[in-house]
Amino acid sequence: MNLDYVVIGKRIRELRKEKGWTQERLAERAGIEPSNLSHIERAATKLSLPTLVGIANALEVSLDEIVYSNLVKSAHISAGRINELLEDCSPEELLGLAEILKSAKAVLRAKQ
């Protein structure tokens, strides 16, 4: 199995930006060089398991939250992300989003 380092790098960048952190701040917390983190986020280099664990710990996320798109069993991560988005929605917003999801699901399945 090959890991998709582009997707992993993008996810690390996304999680870092959600925290409002610079590459320098995350690199310092993860115990790596900022240039190394830059290479990881751009998928210019492969990262080792110790480096990945260091980044996950620095971001205070689980490994599966970073690599879930590479996992066969990852639906729980996507479901968790969806639940986070829905937490502060009003009942009306939830109904509207349910209709949007229903339509989007139909479109996605039609493409398969």
N, C-alpha and C positions, 0 to 999 in steps of 0.2 A: 504494500500500500504506500502510495506517495502522499505526503502531506501538502496541502495547498498553502505555501508560505505567504503568498500574496494576501489571501483571505485572513490568515493569522495576523499578519502585519497590520492590515486595515482594522481588524478588531482591536488590537492593542492601541492603535492610534485613537479609535473611537472611544474606548474606555478612558484613555488618558485625557482626551479633550472634554469628556463628560465631567471629569473632576476639575477641569480648568487648569491642568498642569502643563508645564513645558516639558520638552524632551529631557532637558537638563534635570528637572525635579524628579521625574520618574526614574531616570538613569541613576541618580544619586540614591534614591530609595531602594532601587533594585540591585545596587552594587555593581553597575556596569558603566562603561564609558558612554557619554552622550552620542558619540559617533557610531557606536555599536547599535544603540537603540534606533538611530536614524536608519541604519542599514536594515535592521529587523523590520521596521515599519514599512520600508520600501521593498522588502523581500529581496534585497541585494545580497543577503547572507542567510544561511540557515541558522536557527538557534538551537542550542543544546537544551536538554531537559532541565539541568540546574538553572540555566538562564531563564527559561520559561517559568519555572517555579518561582524564581526571584521576582520576576515581573508580576506574576499573579498575586504573590504575597504583597508586593508593594501597592498594587491596585486594590487589594483586599477583595479579590474575586477568586472563584474556583477555576481550576484549569479548564474544565469543560465549558465555562463561559467564554474562554478565549478560543478554544479549538472546536467548538460544537459543530461547525459546518463540516468538519472532517470526520465526525463520529457517525456511526450507523444509528445509534440510539441517542437522539438528541432532541426529540420533541419536547421534553420537559423544559429545556432551556428556552426554546421559542415560546412555549406557553407562559413561562415566567416573565419573559420580556413583554408579551402581550398584556398580561395581568398588570404589570407595572404601569403600562400606558393607560389602562382603564381605571386605575384606582381612584382618580379624582374626577371621573366623568359623572355628569348628572344622568338621571334616568332617560331623559330625552336624547342626550348624546349617545348613551349606550344603545338605544334603539336604532339611531341613525347609523352608528358604526356597525351594528349587527347586519343591517341591510347592505352596507358597503362591503363587508366581509363576505356575505353570501354571494354578491355579484362578482367580487374578485375571485372567489373560489371557483365559481362557474367558468370564468374566463381562463383561469389557470388550468383547469381540468380539460377544457376544450382544446388547449394547445398541446396536450399530451398525446 
